[in-house]
Amino acid sequence: KYQITQEQYQVLMGENPSRFPGRKRPVERVTWIEAGKFCEQLSKKTGKNYTLPSEAQWEYACRAGTITPFHFGGSINTDLANYNGNYTQGSVTKGEWRQQTTEVGIFPPNPFGLYDMHGNVSEWCLDTWHPNYQGAPNNGREWIDESSQYKVIRGGSWLNLSRICRCASRDFDCEPVSVC
């Protein structure tokens, strides 16, 4: 329903790596490996199986049955998501740039009841980066190349331009971050 908060991460992992402190803010500055370890710890604690979503699962959850660039329509504004509102694109008007994360759940949810799918913090997916979908699984499963250090991130963040926050926008980072 919400991005993992700093409070939740602290309770389970015993630390808070975030740059922007706040119990109800999303945890950030977590590597792909650390995100996977969080899922493992949560699985052990609850007895349920938790993993990062596949890239296909993430986009399905973000879109929530919609076909527009953003789950709330064809454009975005800073009343709907936390991103860098200083820059415009297409019909997007200039808005606020908060220059940091915000508490989870303060922007409207998508039709599935999920919050902050656009902006605030980028979200890791289980998949490794592929430049296109040629050869991708067609069943929603993750697509992993064990030799790749690049992992998929989706959703955009407080720092990104509006176009990076679109449902279909894809990006990558490497793991471990220090080797990039």
C-alpha positions in Angstrom: 0.0 0.0 0.0 2.8 2.4 0.9 6.5 2.5 0.2 8.5 1.0 3.1 8.9 3.7 5.8 12.0 4.5 7.7 10.3 3.3 10.9 9.5 -0.1 9.3 13.0 -0.5 8.0 14.5 0.5 11.3 12.4 -2.0 13.2 13.3 -4.9 10.9 16.9 -4.1 9.9 18.1 -2.2 12.9 19.3 0.8 10.9 18.1 3.7 8.8 20.3 4.7 5.9 18.0 7.6 4.8 19.3 11.1 4.0 15.9 12.7 4.8 14.9 11.5 8.3 11.3 11.0 9.2 9.5 7.9 10.7 6.7 8.1 8.0 9.0 9.0 5.1 10.1 6.2 2.7 13.4 4.6 3.5 15.9 5.6 0.8 19.6 5.0 0.0 19.0 1.3 0.1 20.9 -0.9 -2.4 19.2 -3.6 -4.4 20.9 -6.2 -2.2 19.7 -4.5 1.0 16.2 -4.3 -0.4 16.3 -8.1 -1.1 17.6 -8.7 2.5 14.7 -6.6 3.8 12.3 -8.9 1.9 14.1 -12.0 3.3 13.8 -10.7 6.9 10.2 -9.7 6.5 9.5 -13.2 5.1 11.2 -14.8 8.1 9.3 -12.6 10.6 5.9 -13.1 9.0 6.1 -16.6 7.6 4.9 -15.2 4.2 7.0 -15.0 1.1 8.1 -11.4 0.2 10.3 -10.4 -2.8 10.9 -7.3 -4.9 8.4 -7.2 -7.7 9.3 -8.1 -11.2 9.4 -5.1 -13.6 6.1 -6.4 -15.1 4.5 -6.7 -11.7 5.6 -3.2 -10.8 4.1 -1.7 -13.9 0.9 -3.6 -13.6 0.5 -2.3 -10.0 1.4 1.2 -11.0 -1.1 1.4 -13.9 -3.9 -0.2 -11.9 -5.9 -0.9 -15.0 -5.3 2.5 -16.6 -3.7 3.1 -20.0 -2.5 6.7 -19.5 1.1 7.8 -18.8 0.2 8.3 -15.1 -2.4 6.3 -13.2 -4.4 9.5 -12.7 -4.3 10.6 -16.4 -2.3 12.0 -19.2 -0.3 14.5 -17.1 1.1 15.1 -13.7 1.4 18.0 -11.3 3.0 18.4 -7.9 -0.3 18.2 -6.1 -0.4 14.5 -7.3 3.2 13.4 -6.7 6.6 14.4 -5.3 9.0 15.1 -8.2 11.1 18.0 -9.5 8.4 20.5 -10.4 10.8 23.1 -11.7 10.8 21.6 -15.2 7.8 21.2 -17.5 7.1 18.8 -20.3 4.1 18.8 -22.7 1.0 19.8 -20.7 2.8 19.6 -17.4 2.9 23.0 -15.7 5.7 24.2 -13.4 5.1 23.2 -9.8 6.7 22.8 -6.5 10.1 21.2 -6.0 10.3 20.0 -2.4 14.0 18.9 -2.7 13.4 15.9 -0.5 11.1 13.0 0.2 7.7 13.5 1.7 5.7 11.2 4.1 4.2 8.2 2.4 0.5 8.4 1.5 0.0 12.1 1.3 -0.8 12.0 -2.4 -3.8 10.3 -3.9 -3.6 6.5 -4.3 -4.1 4.7 -7.6 -7.2 2.7 -8.4 -5.6 -0.4 -6.6 -5.2 1.8 -3.4 -1.4 2.0 -3.8 0.4 5.2 -2.9 3.4 7.0 -4.3 3.8 4.9 -7.4 4.9 8.1 -9.2 7.8 10.0 -7.5 9.0 10.3 -3.9 11.6 7.5 -4.2 12.5 5.2 -7.0 11.7 1.5 -6.5 13.9 -1.5 -7.1 12.6 -4.4 -9.2 13.8 -7.9 -9.1 14.9 -7.8 -12.8 18.3 -7.0 -14.2 18.4 -4.3 -16.8 17.7 -5.1 -20.5 17.6 -2.3 -23.0 14.3 -3.5 -24.5 11.8 -6.3 -24.1 13.0 -8.6 -26.8 13.2 -12.0 -25.2 11.4 -10.9 -22.0 9.1 -13.4 -20.2 5.5 -12.9 -21.2 4.1 -14.3 -17.9 5.0 -11.4 -15.5 8.0 -13.2 -14.1 11.3 -11.5 -13.4 14.0 -11.4 -16.1 17.4 -12.0 -14.6 20.8 -12.1 -16.2 23.2 -13.3 -13.4 26.2 -11.6 -15.1 24.5 -8.1 -15.1 25.3 -5.6 -12.3 22.5 -3.3 -13.5 19.1 -3.6 -11.8 15.8 -2.0 -12.9 14.3 0.9 -11.0 10.9 2.3 -11.6 8.6 5.2 -10.5 10.9 8.1 -10.4 11.8 10.1 -7.3 11.6 13.6 -5.7 14.7 14.5 -7.7 13.4 13.4 -11.2 11.6 15.2 -13.9 7.9 14.4 -14.5 8.7 12.2 -17.6 10.8 9.8 -15.4 7.8 9.3 -13.1 5.5 7.8 -15.9 4.1 4.3 -15.5 6.2 3.1 -18.5 9.4 4.9 -17.7 12.3 2.6 -17.0 15.7 3.2 -15.5 18.6 1.3 -14.0 21.2 1.5 -11.4 24.0 -0.9 -10.6 24.7 -3.2 -7.7 26.8 -2.7 -5.8 26.5 1.1 -6.4 30.1 1.7 -5.6 31.3 -0.1 -8.7 29.4 2.2 -11.1 
